[in-house]
Amino acid sequence: MKLSDVHIIRIFFLFVGTTVFTLNTLNAQDTTYVDVLDFFEVNKVQWVDQIPPINKDVKKKRKGWLKRLIFGKKDIPGLQKPVHAIPLNEQETLVIDQGNGTLFFAEEEKLDIPKIVRKQNGKFSSMVSACLLPNGDLLFTDSRLSGIFKLTADRKTLKPFNQSELLQPTGIAYCEKTNQIWVVETGSHRISILDTNGNRVKTFGERGAEANEFNYPTYIWVDHNGTAYVVDALNYRIQLFDKEGNFISMFGQNGNGTGYFASPKGIATDSHGHIYIVDALFHGVQVFDQKGNYLYQFGKQGRQTSEFWMPSGIYIDKNNLIYVADSYNSRVQIFQLEFK
């Protein structure tokens, strides 16, 4: 073998060895890469159910058959454009249906609309989000009506809740740490914090692109520690605040790939602190860690199970059941987050 050939072989193996060492070193230092591996190792999101049930006609609760016979009353309609869902217990789920402008209570194979809500006859055409208070009362927003409305736990009284003027309220969440209600005022590019009587306690934010500023914010989630997660929609990012409304951090930017946002909607966290963000234009849900590192996504465009068409709201309960409002498929899909 010629001497030049030996040198060439040595240089080749030296290059390969250096490259392998460099890659190993980079992977060891890349915590995001490790987090992704850890997430896939211990997490699994499985489709479990949907509202209405697959291949079953939802039984509409029929009341007052004599009145219907005399006055021609219609049966309760099916879901048209659900935008948010909250499980009330193991059997019953609240569904906000913007298409019908009403609230549904889904139980097994039945849909019901409380009598007091039926009387409104589609009044709430711009419902966006809802939250539950500890006493069982339900609060929901209607951006067109610029208000928050309260349906009492017995479902017999429906009345305005906010005592202060709001401009296009959208997202709403209850903070158990402070016993206060956080509401997003999309039209004012700010957050208002209310007491349980509907009085404004504090506001923060203005239009802009800096920390603590917003550009048409929409959905909000407050976890059990009092941390608030705000979808700053047209800044294509998520901002985090403590229970007093002090800025913590933010992440996200506009883009067409995984880890970016195109049309961020609903937001929620699981019991392990992972952040789930619905993106309507991606027709799916992206998952991030508390530092904003992209971990995982589920869903794609379609009509089959685990597929979405312009989804919007999301809610995760204490058992890590994930409720996603699959708006243009006229259903709510339910997933289970499982850990090994």
C-alpha positions, 0 to 999 in steps of 0.5 A: 500500500502506498504511503499516501493511501495510508494517510488518506485512511488515517485522515478518514477514520480521524474525521469519523471519530471526531464527528461521532464524538461531536454528535454525542457531546451535542446530544448530551448537552441538548436538554430539549432532545432529552426531554422529547425522548423522556416524553415519548418514553413515559407518555401515551395519548389514547383516544377513548370516546367522543360526544356524541357517541360514534355510530349512535344517534344521541337521544334528545331529552324530550320534555313537554310532549303536550306543549310540543303537540299544541304549539309545535315545539321542536326537539333539542338539536344536536351539536353544531359547532362546539367550542369548549367542553368541561366534564362536570362529573364521570357521567356528565359533560358541559358543551358550549355550542356556538353554532346553536348559541346554547349550552348542552349537558351531555350524559351518556347518549343524551343531550339536554339544554336547561329550560332557562337556557332554552328560553334565550332562544339562541341569544348567546351566538358568540359564546367562547369559554366557560369555567366552574366555581366551587359551588357549582355555578357556571360562568360563560363568556359571550364576546358579542354581548360583551359579558359574562353570564352565570348559570346557577348550579341548580340550572334554574337561574341565568343572569349577567355576572360582571359588574364592570364593563368588559370589551369582547370577553373570550377566555375565562378561568377560575383561580382556586388559589385566590378565589378569583376569576380571570377573563381575557378582554380581547377587544382591550388587549388585556386581562381582567381579574374579578372577584366572585361577585363580578367586581373588577379587582385588577387589570393588566396588559395593553396592545403590544409585542413586549412582555405583559403586552398582548395582540388580541389574546383569546383563551386562558387556563389557570392551573392548581398552583395559580399560574395563568397561561394566556394565548396571545393569539396574534403575537403567536405566543403563550404568556405565563403569569403568577396568581397576582398577575406578575409576568413569569415567561413566554414562548412561541412564534408564528410558523408552519412547522411543529413547535410553531403556531398558526392559529393557537386556540384553547390551552390547558395543562395536565397533572405533570405540568405539560402545556397543551395548545390547540392550533386550528390551522394545524388541526391538532394539539401541540404539547410543550414543557413548562419552559416552552420546549416542544414535546409532542403533538397529536391529531391531523385533519380529518373526520376519523377518530383522533383527527380534527377539523378546526378544533378550538377549546381544550380541557384536562381534568384531574385524571388527565382526560383530555376534552377537545372541541372538534368544532367543524366536525361537530363533536367533542373528542376525549383522550386519555393521557397514560403514564408507564 
